[in-house]
Each structure stands twice: as C-alpha cells, then as structure tokens.
Amino acid sequence: MTVPIPDSARALLERPLIVDLATVRPDGAPQVNPMWFLFEDGLIWFSHTDTRQKSRNLQHEPRVAIAVADPANPQNYLEVRGRVERIEPDPTGSFHSRLSEHYGEGPHVPEDAAHRVKIAVRPVRLSGRAAG
C-alpha cells in the first residue's frame, strides 16, 4: 500500500537533506545512520553497499523508519515508515554519483562501487508536522 505524499512532505523529500535511516539488526537492536537519499517516482532511494551491516539488516527485516527535519525549522519534521521494495545492483556507482551531485558535491564514483546497491523504500505511513 502506498500512501499519498502531501505537498508539505514532498517539500522536505525533494530537498538535499540528510535523513536518519533506522533499520533493525538481526538481534532485534535498532541501527540508525545519517544518509543521502533521492525521492523519485514515489520511492525513497538510497545508495549503500552489499557488504555492510545495514545491508544485512535490510535482508533480515525490510521495514524501516526514516526521519528528516527542516534545518531552518526543526519542528517541521517528517517520519516515514516504509518497506524496502527492491535492492538493485549499482556496480558502476552511478547512482551514488548522482546522489553526490544532488548534494552539491559534483559527480563522484566511490572506491567501493563494485559493491554498491540502490535501495528503494516505499513509504507506507507518514507522521510529523510535514505529514499534512
């Protein structure tokens, strides 16, 4: 089930802001990391590798939570609960490079490009002031 994204939430998701991505470790403990992202076609996309703990977390439990706040007004925030819809190989690091450009750092192919993946999260629930 996809939730409609109101304009107030879209205003945060379309900006190059850092989000906190929460996943669940196989032992049940939470793990939260700041991440770059891109909101496109109703999905929230991340770049990561298939060799790190977060990747193992997503294989174990595809449900995630994402939090983002407006730096100018932190009380204007959005929490997205979502589910990993797909993980796609990105062995050239092209998506990471695209994210790097989106965040104003110019194109950059990471050294670990051979292990890069694109992670698509489908929002299923929104909350917070920016949720509408």
Contact map, one row per residue, 1 for C-alpha under 8 A:
111000000000000000000000000000000000000000000000000000000000000000000000000000000000000000000000000000000000000000000000000100000000
111100000000000000000000000000000000000000000000000000000000000000000000000000000000000000000000000000000000000000000000011100000000
111110000000000000000000000000000000000000000000000000000000000000000000000000000000000000000000000000000000000000000000001111000000
011111000000000000000000000000000000000000000000000000000000000000000000000000000000000000000000000000000000000000000000000000000000
001111101100000000000000000000000000000001000000000000000000000000000000000000000000000000000000000000000000000000000000000000000010
000111111100000000000000000000000000000000000000000000000000000000000000000000000000000000000000000000000000000000000000000000000011
000011111110000000000000000000000000000000000000000000000000000000000000000000000000000000000000000000000000000000000000000000000001
000001111111000000000000000000000000000000000000000000000000000000000000000000000000000000000000000000000000000000000000000000000111
000011111111100000000000000000000000000000000000000000000000000000000000000001000000000000000000000000000000000000000000000000000111
000011111111110000000000000000000000000000000000000000000000000000000000000000000000000000000000000000000000000000000000000000000000
000000111111111000000000000000000000000000000000000000000000000000000000000000000000000000000000000000000000000000000000000000000000
000000011111111010000000000000000000000000000000000000000000000000011100000001000000000000000000000000000000000000000000000000000100
000000001111111110000000000000000000011000000000000000000000000000000000000000000000000000000000000000000000000000000000000000000000
000000000111111100000000000000000000011000000000000000000000000000000000000000000000000000000000000000000000000000000000000000000000
000000000011111110000000000000000000000000000000000000000000000000000000000000000000000000000000000000000000000000000000000000000000
000000000000111111000000000000000001110000000000000000000000000000000000000000000000000000000000000001100000000000000000000000000000
000000000001101111100000000000000001100000000000000000000000000000010100000000000000000000000000000000100000000000000000000000000000
000000000000000111110000000000000111100000000000000000000000000000010000000000000000000000000000000000000000000000000000000000000000
000000000000000011111000000000000111100000000000000000000000000001111000000000000000000000000000000000000000000000000000000000000000
000000000000000001111100000000011110000000000000000000000000000001110000000000000000000000000000000000000000000000000000000000000000
000000000000000000111110000000011110000000000000000000000000000111100000000000000000000000000000000000000000000000000000000000000000
000000000000000000011111000001111000000000000000000000000000000111000000000000000000000000000000000000000000000000000000000000000000
000000000000000000001111100001110000000000000000000001001100111110000000000000000000000000000000000000000000000000000000000000000000
000000000000000000000111111111100000000000000000000000001101100100000000000000000000000000000000000000000000000000000000000000000000
000000000000000000000011111111100000000000000000000011011001100000000000000000000000000000000000000000000000000000000000000000000000
000000000000000000000001111110000000000000000000000000011001100000000000000000000000000000000000000000000000000000000000000000000000
000000000000000000000001111110000000000000000000000000000000000000000000000000000000000000000000000000000000000000000000000000000000
000000000000000000000001111111000000000000000000000000000000000000000000000000000000000000000000000000000000000000000000000000000000
000000000000000000000001111111100000000000000000000000000000000000000000000000000000000000000000000000000000000000000000000000000000
000000000000000000000111100111110000000000000000000000000000000000000000000000000000000000000000000000000000000000000000000000000000
000000000000000000000111100011111000000000000000000001000000000000000000000000000000000000000000000000000000000000000000000000000000
000000000000000000011110000001111100000000000000000000000000000000000000000000000000000000000000000000000000000000000000000000000000
000000000000000000011100000000111110000000000000000000000000000000000000000000000000000000000000000000000000000000000000000000000000
000000000000000001111000000000011111000000000000000000000000000000000000000000000000000000000000000000000000000000000000000000000000
000000000000000001111000000000001111100000000100000000000000000000000000000000000000000000000000000000000000000000000000000000000000
000000000000000111100000000000000111110000000110000000000000000000000000000000000000000000000000001000100000000000000000000000000000
000000000000000111100000000000000011111000011110000000000000000000000000000000000000000000000000001000000000000000000000000000000000
000000000000110100000000000000000001111100011100000000000000000000000000000000000000000000000000001000000000000000000000000000000000
000000000000110000000000000000000000111111111000000000000000000000000000000000000000000000000000000000000000000000000000000000000000
000000000000000000000000000000000000011111111000000000000000000000000000000000000000000000000000000000000000000000000000000000000000
000000000000000000000000000000000000001111100000000000000000000000000000000000000000000000000000000000000000000000000000000000000000
000010000000000000000000000000000000001111110000000000000000000000000000000000000000000000000000000000000000000000000000011000000000
000000000000000000000000000000000000001111111000000000000000000000000000000000000000000000000000000000000000000000000001111000000000
000000000000000000000000000000000000111101111100000000000000000000000000000000000000000000000000000000000000000000000001111000000000
000000000000000000000000000000000000111100111110000000000000000000000000000000000000000000000000000000000000000000000111100000000000
000000000000000000000000000000000011110000011111000000000000000000000000000000000000000000000000000000000000000000000111000000000000
000000000000000000000000000000000001100000001111100000000000000000000000000000000000000000000011000000000000000000011110000000000000
000000000000000000000000000000000000000000000111110000100000000000000000000000000000000000000000000000000000000000011110000000000000
000000000000000000000000000000000000000000000011111100100000000000000000000000000000000000000000000000000000000100111000000000000000
000000000000000000000000000000000000000000000001111100110000000000000000000000000000000000000000000000000000000000111000000000000000
000000000000000000000000000000000000000000000000111110110000000000000000000000000000000000000000000000000000000000100000000000000000
000000000000000000000000000000000000000000000000111111110000000000000000000000000000000000000000000000000000000000000000000000000000
000000000000000000000000100000000000000000000000001111111000000000000000000000000000000000000000000000000000000000000000000000000000
000000000000000000000010100000100000000000000000000111111100000000000000000000000000000000000000000000000000000000000000000000000000
000000000000000000000000000000000000000000000001111111111110000000000000000000000000000000000000000000000000000000000000000000000000
000000000000000000000000110000000000000000000000011111111111000000000000000000000000000000000000000000000000000000000000000000000000
000000000000000000000011110000000000000000000000000011111111110000000000000000000000000000000000000000000000000000000000000000000000
000000000000000000000011000000000000000000000000000001111111111000000000000000000001000000000000000000000000000000000000000000000000
000000000000000000000000000000000000000000000000000000111111110000000000000000000000000000000000000000000000000000000000000000000000
000000000000000000000001110000000000000000000000000000011111110000000000000000000000000000000000000000000000000000000000000000000000
000000000000000000000011110000000000000000000000000000001111111000000000000000000000000000000000000000000000000000000000000000000000
000000000000000000000010000000000000000000000000000000001111111100000000000000000011000000000000000000000000000000000000000000000000
000000000000000000000010000000000000000000000000000000000100111110000000000000001111000000000000000000000000000000000000000000000000
000000000000000000001111000000000000000000000000000000000000011111000000000000001111000000000000000000000000000000000000000000000000
000000000000000000001110000000000000000000000000000000000000001111100000000000111100000000000000000000000000000000000000000000000000
000000000000000000111100000000000000000000000000000000000000000111110000000000111100000000000000000000000000000000000000000000000000
000000000000000000111000000000000000000000000000000000000000000011111000000011110000000000000000000000000000000000000000000000000000
000000000001000011110000000000000000000000000000000000000000000001111100000011100000000000000000000000000000000000000000000000000000
000000000001000000100000000000000000000000000000000000000000000000111110111111000000000000000000000000000000000000000000000000000000
000000000001000010000000000000000000000000000000000000000000000000011111111110000000000000000000000000000000000000000000000000000000
000000000000000000000000000000000000000000000000000000000000000000001111110000000000000000000000000000000000000000000000000000000000
000000000000000000000000000000000000000000000000000000000000000000000111110000000000000000000000000000000000000000000000000000000000
000000000000000000000000000000000000000000000000000000000000000000001111111100000000000000000000000000000000000000000000000000000000
000000000000000000000000000000000000000000000000000000000000000000001111111110000000000000000000000000000000000000000000000000000000
000000000000000000000000000000000000000000000000000000000000000000001100111110000000000000000000000000000000000000000000000000001000
000000000000000000000000000000000000000000000000000000000000000000001100111111000000000000000000000000000000000000000000000000011100
000000000000000000000000000000000000000000000000000000000000000000111100011111100000000000000000000000000000000000000000000000011100
000000001001000000000000000000000000000000000000000000000000000000111000000111110000000000000000000000000000000000000000000001111110
000000000000000000000000000000000000000000000000000000000000000011110000000011111000000000000000000000000000000000000000000001110010
000000000000000000000000000000000000000000000000000000000000000011100000000001111100000000000000000000000000000000000000001111100000
000000000000000000000000000000000000000000000000000000000000001111000000000000111110000000000000000000000000000000000000001111000000
000000000000000000000000000000000000000000000000000000000000001111000000000000011111000000000000000000000000000000000000111110000000
000000000000000000000000000000000000000000000000000000000000011100000000000000001111100000000000000000000000000000000000111100000000
000000000000000000000000000000000000000000000000000000000100011100000000000000000111111000000000000000000000000000000011110000000000
000000000000000000000000000000000000000000000000000000000000000000000000000000000011111000000000000000000000000000000011110000000000
000000000000000000000000000000000000000000000000000000000000000000000000000000000001111100000000000000000000000000000011100000000000
000000000000000000000000000000000000000000000000000000000000000000000000000000000001111110000000000000000000000000001111000000000000
000000000000000000000000000000000000000000000000000000000000000000000000000000000000011111000000000000000000000000001110000000000000
000000000000000000000000000000000000000000000000000000000000000000000000000000000000001111100000000000000000000000111100000000000000
000000000000000000000000000000000000000000000000000000000000000000000000000000000000000111111110000000000000000011111100000000000000
000000000000000000000000000000000000000000000000000000000000000000000000000000000000000011111100000000000000000011111000000000000000
000000000000000000000000000000000000000000000000000000000000000000000000000000000000000001111100000000000000100011010000000000000000
000000000000000000000000000000000000000000000000000000000000000000000000000000000000000001111111100000000000110011010000000000000000
000000000000000000000000000000000000000000000000000000000000000000000000000000000000000001111111110000000000100000000000000000000000
000000000000000000000000000000000000000000000010000000000000000000000000000000000000000001001111111000000000000000000100000000000000
000000000000000000000000000000000000000000000010000000000000000000000000000000000000000000001111111100000001110000010000000000000000
000000000000000000000000000000000000000000000000000000000000000000000000000000000000000000001111111110000111110000000000000000000000
000000000000000000000000000000000000000000000000000000000000000000000000000000000000000000000111111111000011000000000000000000000000
000000000000000000000000000000000001110000000000000000000000000000000000000000000000000000000011111111100000000000000000000000000000
000000000000000000000000000000000000000000000000000000000000000000000000000000000000000000000001111111111111000000000000000000000000
000000000000000000000000000000000000000000000000000000000000000000000000000000000000000000000000111111111111000000000000000000000000
000000000000000100000000000000000000000000000000000000000000000000000000000000000000000000000000011111111100000000000000000000000000
000000000000000110000000000000000001000000000000000000000000000000000000000000000000000000000000001111111100000000000000000000000000
000000000000000000000000000000000000000000000000000000000000000000000000000000000000000000000000000111111100000000000000000000000000
000000000000000000000000000000000000000000000000000000000000000000000000000000000000000000000000000111111111000000000000000000000000
000000000000000000000000000000000000000000000000000000000000000000000000000000000000000000000000100111111111000000000000000000000000
000000000000000000000000000000000000000000000000000000000000000000000000000000000000000000000000110110001111100000000000000000000000
000000000000000000000000000000000000000000000000000000000000000000000000000000000000000000000001110110001111110000000000000000000000
000000000000000000000000000000000000000000000000000000000000000000000000000000000000000000011101100000000011111010000000000000000000
000000000000000000000000000000000000000000000000000000000000000000000000000000000000000000001001100000000001111110000000000000000000
000000000000000000000000000000000000000000000000000000000000000000000000000000000000000000000000000000000000111110000000000000000000
000000000000000000000000000000000000000000000000100000000000000000000000000000000000000000000000000000000000011111110000000000000000
000000000000000000000000000000000000000000000000000000000000000000000000000000000000000001111000000000000000111111110000000000000000
000000000000000000000000000000000000000000000000000000000000000000000000000000000000000001111000000000000000000111110000000000000000
000000000000000000000000000000000000000000000000111000000000000000000000000000000000000011100000000000000000000111111000000000000000
000000000000000000000000000000000000000000000011110000000000000000000000000000000000000011111001000000000000000111111100000000000000
000000000000000000000000000000000000000000000011110000000000000000000000000000000000001111100000000000000000000000111110000000000000
000000000000000000000000000000000000000000001111000000000000000000000000000000000000001111000010000000000000000000011111000000000000
000000000000000000000000000000000000000000001111000000000000000000000000000000000001111100000000000000000000000000001111100000000000
000000000000000000000000000000000000000000111100000000000000000000000000000000000001111000000000000000000000000000000111110000000000
000000000000000000000000000000000000000000111000000000000000000000000000000000000111110000000000000000000000000000000011111000000000
010000000000000000000000000000000000000001110000000000000000000000000000000000000111100000000000000000000000000000000001111100000000
011000000000000000000000000000000000000001110000000000000000000000000000000000011110000000000000000000000000000000000000111111000000
111000000000000000000000000000000000000000000000000000000000000000000000000000011110000000000000000000000000000000000000011111000000
001000000000000000000000000000000000000000000000000000000000000000000000000000011100000000000000000000000000000000000000001111100000
001000000000000000000000000000000000000000000000000000000000000000000000000001111000000000000000000000000000000000000000001111110010
000000000000000000000000000000000000000000000000000000000000000000000000000001110000000000000000000000000000000000000000000011111110
000000000000000000000000000000000000000000000000000000000000000000000000000111100000000000000000000000000000000000000000000001111111
000000000000000000000000000000000000000000000000000000000000000000000000001111000000000000000000000000000000000000000000000000111111
000000011001000000000000000000000000000000000000000000000000000000000000000111000000000000000000000000000000000000000000000000111111
000011011000000000000000000000000000000000000000000000000000000000000000000001100000000000000000000000000000000000000000000001111111
000001111000000000000000000000000000000000000000000000000000000000000000000000000000000000000000000000000000000000000000000000011111
